[in-house]
Amino acid sequence: PSGPHAAVVECTGSWYWLADTLRALDIPLTLAHARQLKAIAAAQVKTHPVDAHTLAQLLRADLIPEAHMVSAELRPYRDLLRTRLRLVQRRVGAKNSISRVLEKYNVPSPDELPPLPFLQAGLFQDQVELLGQQIRQVEGLLGDHLFEEPDLQRLLRIPGIGRIGALTLILEIDDIQRFASARHFHSYSRLVPGADNSGGRTRSRRSQEGNRYLKLTFSHAALRAVQYYPEIRTFYQQRVRTKGKPIARALVAKELARIVYFVLKRQVDYDQTFKGVPLSHSKQPIRPRRGSPDA
């Protein structure tokens, strides 16, 4: 048919190739937010033709809840960094499996195990070493050229944020300008509780909306910031006494996210304060590794 074209697809794991194909044809693509779309298109009959027709009608009526499409140049790096996280999780699982074998036989070392459990622990140890090699390989491929980015260097000066954390923030945020306020960024980072309203009562619950990788990054950053910065530790301990440890950690993570938001939004260096209190020490910048010049 003649006339302008538009396309829409649910946010699944296979939209990359479609976006690239349609971009070459100069056809705009809308990426539909799968979770929010269910609230709009709850159908009794779920087949591919029915779903495609429903999506087309919603697009025509401008009712598609859009999901963010990460820029094409960052897609492979973001996916590789997510792969690193899965490798780390598997390595932790293998280490825990070794600990469980040792616990069963109440021995401190695999060398003291009987022959078959010794083999079992050895297999897990082989996995630990292999996964460690793969993690180092991924880390070697990531970052050096991204470390030239001023935004990443700014993030590295923020308490609790290291090399992998800064890379995660750059690749998962993609463009900070898409967040209208720090509150929107907090919500996307899963740093605000969800709400369950029923019978005139409101209950807080853990939100599953937003980006779980940002949630994990800010949670880890909060732990490190409390550990290494006395001023942040004082803030945390004061909140622990009144609100408990989980909420106190969440408040530290939320403040770090606020700092990240304004550093990226305003393109400024971190002012080395936390909740208005100057920090007693600051981090040194981390520069990319340089290869030796050719002889």
C-alpha positions in Angstrom: 0.0 0.0 0.0 1.1 3.5 -0.7 1.6 6.2 1.9 3.9 6.5 5.0 4.5 3.4 7.0 5.1 2.8 10.7 5.9 -0.4 12.7 5.5 -1.6 16.2 6.9 -4.6 18.1 6.8 -5.8 21.6 9.9 -5.4 23.7 11.4 -8.9 23.4 14.9 -10.2 22.9 14.6 -10.2 19.1 13.9 -6.6 18.2 17.5 -5.6 17.2 17.4 -7.0 13.7 14.0 -5.6 13.0 15.1 -2.1 14.1 18.1 -2.3 11.9 16.1 -3.5 8.9 13.4 -0.8 9.3 16.0 1.9 9.8 17.5 1.0 6.4 14.0 1.4 4.9 13.4 4.7 6.7 10.4 3.2 8.5 10.0 4.4 12.1 9.7 1.7 14.7 7.9 1.9 18.1 9.1 -0.5 20.8 6.1 -1.4 23.0 6.6 -1.8 26.7 5.6 -5.5 27.2 4.5 -5.2 30.8 2.5 -2.0 30.4 1.0 -3.3 27.1 -0.7 -6.2 28.9 -2.9 -3.7 30.8 -4.1 -2.3 27.5 -4.4 -5.4 25.3 -5.7 -8.1 27.6 -7.3 -10.5 25.2 -8.9 -13.9 25.6 -7.4 -15.2 22.3 -3.6 -14.9 22.1 -2.2 -15.7 18.7 0.4 -14.0 16.6 -2.1 -12.6 14.0 -4.4 -11.3 16.8 -1.5 -9.8 18.7 -0.2 -8.1 15.5 -3.6 -6.7 14.7 -4.0 -5.4 18.2 -0.6 -3.7 18.2 -1.4 -2.1 14.8 -4.7 -0.7 16.1 -3.0 0.6 19.3 -0.3 2.2 17.2 -2.8 3.8 14.9 -4.6 5.3 18.0 -1.3 6.4 19.5 -1.9 4.2 22.6 1.4 2.3 22.6 3.3 2.5 25.9 6.8 3.0 24.6 10.0 1.4 25.8 13.4 2.9 25.3 15.4 1.6 22.4 19.1 1.6 23.3 21.3 3.2 20.7 22.6 0.8 18.1 26.3 1.6 18.8 25.9 0.7 22.6 23.7 -2.4 22.2 26.6 -5.0 21.8 28.5 -3.4 24.7 25.5 -3.4 27.0 24.7 -7.0 26.2 28.3 -8.1 26.8 28.3 -6.4 30.2 25.1 -8.1 31.1 26.8 -11.4 30.0 29.6 -10.6 32.5 27.0 -10.4 35.3 25.6 -13.8 34.4 29.1 -15.3 34.4 29.8 -13.7 37.8 26.6 -15.2 39.2 27.5 -18.7 37.8 31.0 -18.4 39.3 29.4 -17.6 42.7 27.1 -20.6 42.3 30.1 -22.9 41.6 31.9 -21.6 44.7 28.8 -22.1 46.8 28.6 -25.7 45.5 32.2 -26.4 46.6 31.3 -25.0 50.1 28.3 -27.3 50.3 30.4 -30.3 49.5 32.9 -29.4 52.2 30.0 -28.8 54.6 28.6 -32.3 54.0 31.9 -33.9 55.0 32.8 -31.3 57.7 36.3 -30.7 56.2 38.1 -27.3 55.5 39.7 -28.3 52.2 38.8 -30.4 49.1 42.1 -32.4 49.7 40.5 -34.0 52.7 37.4 -35.3 50.8 36.8 -38.9 49.9 37.6 -39.7 46.2 34.2 -39.1 44.6 33.3 -35.9 46.5 36.9 -34.8 45.8 36.1 -35.2 42.1 32.8 -33.4 42.5 34.5 -30.4 44.2 37.3 -30.5 41.5 34.7 -30.2 38.7 33.2 -27.1 40.4 36.7 -25.7 40.8 37.3 -26.1 37.1 34.1 -24.1 36.5 35.3 -21.4 38.8 38.6 -21.1 37.0 37.0 -21.2 33.5 34.4 -18.6 34.4 37.1 -16.4 35.9 39.0 -16.5 32.6 35.8 -15.6 30.7 35.0 -12.7 33.1 38.5 -11.3 32.6 38.2 -11.7 28.8 34.9 -9.7 28.8 36.4 -7.0 31.0 39.4 -6.8 28.7 37.1 -6.1 25.7 35.0 -3.6 27.6 35.8 -0.1 28.7 39.1 1.1 27.4 37.6 3.1 24.5 34.6 4.0 26.7 36.9 5.3 29.3 37.7 8.2 27.0 34.1 9.4 27.6 34.0 12.5 29.9 30.7 11.2 31.5 32.3 8.0 32.5 35.3 9.8 34.1 32.8 12.0 36.1 31.0 8.9 37.4 34.2 7.3 38.6 34.7 10.2 41.1 31.4 9.4 42.8 31.6 7.4 46.0 31.0 3.6 45.6 31.1 3.6 41.8 34.0 1.7 40.3 35.0 0.7 36.8 32.3 -1.9 36.2 29.6 0.2 38.0 30.4 3.3 35.8 30.3 1.2 32.7 27.0 -0.2 33.7 25.5 3.2 34.3 26.7 4.5 31.0 25.4 1.6 29.0 22.1 1.1 30.9 21.1 4.8 31.1 22.1 5.4 27.5 20.7 9.0 27.5 20.0 10.8 30.8 18.0 13.4 28.9 15.1 11.0 28.6 14.4 11.3 32.3 12.5 14.5 33.1 13.5 14.6 36.7 15.5 12.8 39.3 12.3 11.2 40.6 11.8 9.6 37.2 15.3 8.3 37.2 14.8 6.9 40.8 11.7 5.1 39.6 13.5 3.7 36.5 16.3 2.5 38.8 13.9 0.7 41.1 14.9 2.9 44.0 11.3 3.8 45.1 8.8 1.3 46.5 5.7 0.3 44.6 2.3 0.8 46.1 -0.7 -1.6 46.5 -3.9 0.2 47.1 -6.9 -1.8 48.3 -9.9 -1.1 50.5 -8.7 2.4 51.3 -5.3 1.2 52.5 -2.0 1.7 50.9 0.8 -0.9 51.3 4.4 -0.5 50.1 5.8 -3.3 48.1 9.0 -4.0 46.2 8.7 -2.7 42.7 9.6 -4.9 39.7 9.3 -2.1 37.3 12.4 -0.4 35.9 15.9 -1.5 35.3 17.2 -4.2 37.6 20.8 -3.6 36.5 20.8 0.0 37.7 19.2 -1.2 41.0 22.0 -3.7 41.5 24.7 -1.1 40.6 23.4 1.5 43.1 22.9 -1.1 45.8 26.5 -2.2 45.5 27.7 1.4 45.3 25.8 2.2 48.5 27.6 -0.6 50.4 31.0 0.6 49.2 30.2 4.2 50.0 29.2 3.4 53.5 32.3 1.3 54.0 34.9 3.9 52.8 33.4 7.3 53.5 32.9 8.3 57.2 30.4 11.1 56.3 28.2 8.6 54.4 28.6 6.0 57.1 27.4 8.6 59.7 24.3 9.3 57.5 23.7 5.6 57.2 24.0 4.8 60.9 21.6 7.6 61.8 19.0 6.1 59.4 19.6 2.6 60.7 18.6 3.7 64.2 15.3 5.1 63.1 14.4 3.1 59.9 16.4 -0.1 59.9 19.2 -1.3 57.7 17.3 -2.0 54.4 15.7 1.4 54.3 19.0 3.1 55.3 20.9 1.3 52.5 18.1 2.3 50.1 18.4 6.0 51.1 22.1 6.0 50.5 21.6 4.3 47.1 18.9 6.9 46.2 21.2 9.8 47.1 23.9 8.3 44.9 21.4 8.0 42.1 20.5 11.6 42.5 24.1 12.6 42.3 24.6 10.5 39.1 21.5 12.1 37.6 22.6 15.7 38.1 26.3 15.0 37.2 25.1 13.6 33.8 22.2 15.9 33.3 24.3 19.1 33.9 27.6 17.7 32.5 29.5 18.8 35.6 32.0 17.2 37.9 31.0 15.8 41.2 31.3 18.4 43.9 32.5 15.9 46.5 29.6 16.4 48.9 26.9 14.0 50.3 23.6 15.5 51.4 25.4 18.8 51.6 28.3 17.5 53.8 31.8 17.7 52.3 33.6 14.4 52.1 36.9 13.9 53.9 38.6 12.4 50.9 38.0 12.1 47.1 38.7 9.4 44.6 41.4 9.6 42.0 40.4 9.3 38.4 40.9 6.0 36.6 42.4 6.2 33.2 42.2 3.6 30.4 45.1 1.2 30.1 47.4 2.1 27.2 49.1 -0.5 25.1 52.9 -0.4 24.6 53.9 1.5 21.5 55.2 -0.6 18.6 58.9 -1.1 18.7 
